[in-house]
Amino acid sequence: LSNFILPIVNGFAEIQTAEINKKPFTFALFSRRSRHRAGTRYFSRGVDINGNVSNFNETEQIVIADAGDDGVASALPGAKIVLSHVQTRGSIPIYWTQINNIKYTPKLQIFDNPETGNSFRKHFETQKNFYGPQLVINLINKKGYEGPMGVAFAKQIEILNDPEVKYLHFDFHHECSKMKWHRVSLILDHFHEELVSQGYFKAQISKEGVEQVSQKQTSVVRTNCMDCLDRTNVVQSVVSRWVLNRQLREIGVLGSDEKFENFEQFESLFRNVWADNADVVSCAYSGTGALKTDFTRTGNRTKAGALQDLQNSIVRYVKNNFLDGTRQDAYDLFLKYDVNPSGSYPLVDTRPLQIKALPLVIVVGFVMILASIFVPEDSMSTAVILFSSFWLAIITYVFKFIVANGVHYVNWPKLVPLGYTLPPVGVQGGKIGLKTE
């Protein structure tokens, strides 16, 4: 059967040739997105009963160089040296979500699920089986609406009490405020001993094709923020930079006191490959390229980068609220939707007619106001003012109603039910809870 199955990867791949100190090598970066809990930004959050988390990605950085008989990189073709380093990212492994309600920042909901502890434990057991001990870096804010997530994460880490899961809560926005992005290196300082011990994969392939593995990576850095996109990618690129410098020194591409940052051409290549990775991983989850990629590409925050972030944030808002339900259905159709031949057509808008019609009322109201301004000869007459005031009042009332019931104007997925219930129409601030079987 395997002869009829084509394995494919959903993620990112880029392979580039490079040269430092007249020694050529191949630099590659791959990100592989997990098929478990795949989905879009606000419709796939947290952990499931099996310990799978949303937006889980494995990112591997690979270097391949020609090697001489002494195992050092050479300018002449011959044996090959292969170096690899793997990192992971994934949603915070507790039961939580952010309920879309057409507001810019959806309300955070942490569910009091009795299975939280078991799911949390299963997640890290699976990760340790695949990658070994975990160096967990949590980048969310310690204050504000993200604060409760940090508390919940730290609580579960304490309950787990696993010496092979080492945890650091690094408040990225606080530590790196006012463009102090160099402070990300504090993470490297904190985990320096563990990173040195972690090592990386190294193998030598002879001219005859015989592979000899001399070193293996013994643990992994698992990074997260709220979306596991923008902040996460910045930190992952910093960790990979540190590892890559050690790798290139070991195989003789760099001198013992050199850094590849001093080689402008490769520095630019490295930055752009990691920024491309950030954009592709982000597009799959949020619908736009990543934020903060101007720093990844140039090493500095720029006004142009800030404007690009603003544009991406606006596009994310529109897609996440009004388009992502359909995109989530596409993921579910391929990965977990069970077709019922005798069932009814699932892609139907079941909202009451009056709810679906209200946005049209706002459009009609604006048309009427514009008509009252431009059509009558005397646009300031009492009748016209009263007419315009009437429609303005209608628009205001309907707009307030839509904002108060924003969850019912979001494009929700229809194929696979979400794991929580929404408040009924007209109930402001209604309780959102887990669905029970």
N, C-alpha and C positions, 0 to 999 in steps of 0.2 A: 504493500500500500504506500510505503514511503516514496516509491518511484513516481507516484502521481501527486505528491504534495510538494508545493514550492514554498519553502520557508521564506518569509519576508520579515523585515524589521520596520516598525513604525518609529521614526525618530530622525536622527541626523547623522550624516557621514561627510567628512571632508578629508581629502588626502592631498598633501602638498610636498613638493621637493624643496629642500633647503640646503644651505651650505654655510658653515661657520669655520673659520680658520682653514679654508680650502679643503674641508672634509665634508663631502655631501652626505645627506641622509634624508630619509622620508619621515615626515611628521603627519600624523593622522589623529583625528578626533571622531569618536562615535558616541552617540547617545541612543539607547534602546529603551523605548517606552513600554512599560508593563501592560499586558492585555487585561489584567485584573483591575477592576474599578476604573476603567478608562472612561473618560467623559470630559465635560466642560467645567469651567471654573467654579460656578456656583451650584451646579447640579451634581458635582462629584467631590465630596469633601470627606476627610477623616478616614476611619477604618471600618472594615466589615467583620462579620462573625468569624471569618477565617484568618484574620490578621492582615489582609491586603489593604493597602492604603491608596488613596487617589494620587494621580500625577506622579507615580513612581517611575523614576528614570535611572538607569545605570549608564554612567559616562566613563568611557575608556580612552585614555590618551596613549598613543603608541609611537615609538621611535624605532626605525629600522635603518641600520647603517652597515656598510661594508666593513669587514674586520680582517686584520692581519693574523698571522699565526699566534701572536701574543695576546689576541683577544681585544686589542685596542682598535678603535675606528681608524679606517684607512681610506686614502683617496683612490686606491686601486680595488677593482672588483674582486671578490673572492668569497670567503665565508661571510655569514650575516650575523649581526647582533640584533636581537629583538628585545625591546624594553616596553613595559606596559604598566600603567597605573590606573586603578579603578576607583571611582567615587559614586555615591548614590544620593538621591534626593527623594523626598516623598512627604505627603501630607502628615500633619501631626496625628499619631495613631490613637485617637480617642473618638468618641461619637460626637460630632459637631457639624454645624453647617452655618451658612449665612443665607437667610431667606431673602430672595429678591423681592423688592417692593417698590421698584422704580425710583427709589432714592439712591443717591450716589454711593453711600456706604450702607449696604444691607445690615440688618440687625444680626448680631452674632448670637447663636443659640448653641449652648453646650448641653447635651442630653444626659440626664441622670440614668444611664443604662446599666443594669446590673452585670452585663457582659463586658463592660469596659476593661476590667482587669484581665480577663481571659484573652480578649482580643489583643490587648496591648502586649501581653506575654507571648502570644502566638506570633505576632509581628516580629518581635526581636529574636525569638527562637529561629524563625525562618531566615531572618537576615544573618544570624550567626552561622547557620548551617551553610549558607551560600558564601559568605564573605569573611567570617571570623568575627572577632571582637569589634564592637562598634564605638566610634568616636562621634558622639551626637552633638551637633552644633545647631542650636535653636536661635534664630535671628530676629524673632518678633519683638515688638515693643513691650517693655515691662510695665508701661502705664497706658492709660487710654483704653479703647475698646478691645485691643489685643491682649491687655494685661491678664484677664481671666484665663486665657488660653495657656499662657506661660505658667500660671499657678497650677492649672490642671495637669499640664505636661510634667512639671517637676514633681507633683504629687504621685503620679503613676511611676515615675522613675524611682522615687523613694520606696514605693510599695514593692516594685520589682526587685530592688536591692541586688542587682546583678553586677559583680565586679568586672564583667566583660562588657558592660555598657557604661561608658564614661560620658558624662553630660556637661555641656557648657551652654549657659544662656547668655548670649552676646547680643545686647540691644543695639542692633546695627544703626538705626536712625539716631539714637542718643550718642553712641560712641563715635560715629562718623559725621556728626552734625557740623554745619558750617564748612562743608567741603573737606573735612579732615579724614579723607578716605584712606590715608596711609595707616590709620589706626586698625585697619583690618588685620595687620600683621600681629596684633595682640593675640589673635587666635592661634597663630603659629607659635608664639611664645608659650601660650598656655599648654598646647599639646606637643611641644617640641620633642620631648622624650618619646612619646607614643608614636609620633610620625617617623622618627629615626628608626625605632624598633619595627614599625610597620613595613618599611622597605617597599619593594616593588618587584614585579616579575622581570626576570632576565634569563634569556636563553641564547645559545649560540648554535647556528645551523651551518654545518660544514658544507664544502663544495659538493659533497656526495648527497646532501640532503638529510644528514643525520642530525637530529636535534638533541642538544644537551642543555637541560634546565639547571641553572646554577643558583637561582634565587626565586623565591615566591613572596608575593604580598601576603602579609599575615593578618591584616585587619583592614577596616574601611572607614572613611569619613562619611557620615550620613548627615546631610545638611538640609535644613528646612526654614522657610519663613511662612507666611500665611498661604501664599499661592505656590511656593517653591519655584519661583521664576526669577524675579529681578535681583533681589538681595542675594538669593541663593547662588545665582550664576556668578556674581561678582566674587563671592567667597570661594567658590569652587575653582575659579580661574586663578585666584591667589595661591591656593593650595597646590594646584597643578604647576604653577610657575616655580614654586619652591622645590617640588619633586623633580621637575625637568632639569633645573640647574644641577641638582645632585647627579642625575642620570648622565647628563652630557659631560660632567667632570669625570665620572667614573670610567667612561669609555674613551676618554681622551679627546673629545671634540672641543671641550673647554679646558683651559688651564686650571690649576688648583685654586687660583684666586680670581678667576674670571666669572662673569655672569652674562647670560645671553642678552640681557637688557642693553648691554653696550654695543650690540651688533644691530644696528637700526633696521636693516632689511628683515631679519628674522623676528625681531621684536614686533614689527608691524604685522608680520604674518601671524604670529602667535595671538596677538590681540584680536585681529579680525576673524580668525577661525573661531575663537571663543565667543566673540560677539555674534557671529553667524549661528553658532550653536544656541545661544540664548534666544535669538529671534525665532528659530524653528521650533524649539521646545515650547516657547511661549505661544506661538500661533496655534499649536495643537490644543492648548488648554484654554487660553484667554481670548483667542481670535485676532490678536495683534502681535507685532514684534515686542521684544522685551523693553522695559524701561531701563534707564541708566547705562545703555550700551555705549554712549559717548565716552564714559569713563573706561569701559572695557577696551574700546577701540583706540583711544588716545591717551589714556592715563589721567585725563582731566575732565571735570564737569564743565560744560560749555552752555552758552545761551541757546545755541542752535539745538543742542541736546535736550535742554529743558523744554523748548518749544515742541520738539518731536515727542517728548514724553507727554506733554499736554494733549497733543493730537491723538496719541495712542490711548490715553486715558478716556478721552471723549468717545473714541471708536469702541473701546472696551465697554463703556457704559451702555451704548446703544445695542451692541451685539449681545452682551450678557443679559440684558433685560428683555429684548424684543426679537432676538434671532436664535439664541443658543438652545432653546427647546428642540428645535428642528435638528440642530447639530447633535444634540444628545441622543435623539431618536436614531440618527445615523449610526452612532457608536453602538447603541443597544441592539440595533437590527443585525449588525454583523457579529456581535460578541455574546449576547445573552438573551435575545428575544425568542421566546418559544411561540411559533406560529400555531394558532388554533384554527384549522380549516373551517370549523363550524361556527366560529365566533364572529362577532360583528366587526366592521371596519374600525380599527382603533384610532386613526388619525382624524378625530372629529372634535370640534370645539363644542364642549358641552355647557358652556357658560350660558346663563339666561340671556334672552334677547336684549333686555334693557341694559344689561352690563356691556354687551358688545356694541350697542348703538351709541353710548354716551360720547366716545371720542368723535363720532360723526356730528353730534350736536355742537361740539366746540367748533368744528370746521364750518358748519352752517352759520353759527353765531358770528364768526369773523367775517364770512362773506356778507352777511346782512349788515354788519357795521360798516364795512367798506362801501357797500352799495348805498347806504344812507349818507355817506360822506360825498361820494362822487356823482350819484345819479340826480338828486333833487337840485333845482336851481338855487334854492335857499337852504343850504345845509345846516344853518343855525336856527331854523325855525323851532318852535316849541314841540311840534309833532315829531320832527326828526330827532331832536334831543331825547324825547321820551322813548322813541323807538330804539335808538342806540343804547340808552340806559337799560332798557328792558333786556336786550340781548347781552349787554355787558354783565348784568346781574346773573343771567342764565349761565354764561361762560364761567363766571367766578364760582357759582355754586357747583357746577359740574366738575370744574377743575379740582376744587377742594374735595369733592366726593371721590374722584379718581385717585388723588394723592392718599386719602385716608384708606382707600381700599386697593392700594397699589399692587398687592400680591395677585389680584385678579386681573391685572392688565399685563402681567409678565407672560412671555412665551414659554410655557411649561412643557416639558417632554410628555409624550402621551403613550409611548409603547410600554415602558416599564415604570410602574408606580414608584415614586420617591418614598423614602423611609419615614416620612412624617406627614402629619395632617395640617391643613391650612385653616385659618379662622374663617367663619362664614362671612358673607357680604354684610357690611354695615357694622361689624364688630371691630372697633378700633383697638389695636393692641391686644387682640385675641391670642390665647395661648396656642403655641405651636408645639405639638408633642409627637413622640414616636408612635408609629402605627403598631398595633398589636395584632398578632395572628388570631 
